[in-house]
Amino acid sequence: MSIDWHALGSVLVVTLLSTVGLVGVFTLGVVGLSRPAAGPGGVAARGGAYACFAACAAAVAWGIWLIVAK
């Protein structure tokens, strides 16, 4: 039995970076929703938050599609 360490390392790096990135985008969405809508930039922050949540949903849907398609 032989382990392909290069492939395992590649999977580890891609998984780590995508997880940190997805959590970061979701965090930006939560921060955008925590701003008061009546204040300056509140509407833009809310729109940005919805865009962040849409990006997270798209990433999750793409991941599910990758798993199911094979």
Secondary structure, DSSP 4 states (H G I P E B T S, - for coil): ----HHHHHHHHHHHHHHHHHHHHHHHHHHHHHHS-TTSTTHHHHHHHHHHHHHHHHHHHHHHHHHHHH-
